[in-house]
């Protein structure tokens, strides 16, 4: 584009940019519904407070040796799971019952695979 065309475009927009368009108060209602400065301030304050609380939680977790506590909980869980499986009474279970159960699981799995849509 030439310089002349650029000037014409700029003058065209300047001429029509100053005119008010009748919108029955729509623009005013939209401007009132936009978040106010007070809302933006409160939102920023909320984010800062959330960051401070998260930082405090991390500091307290580290100061209270939270990793050791989690390690202890995990170890207790593993020990409890192992000891509870050892206490299951399998004296009344025969080898035939185990084989039939496994074959039933395999049959159901194959049936589900064959009848699925994928």
Secondary structure, DSSP 8 states (H G I E B T S, - for coil): --HHHHHHHHHHHHHHHTS----TTHHHHHHHHS--HHHHHHHHHHHHHHHHHHHHHHHHHHHTTHHHHHHHHHHHHHHHHHHHHHT---TT--HHHHHHHHHHHHHHHHHHHHHS--
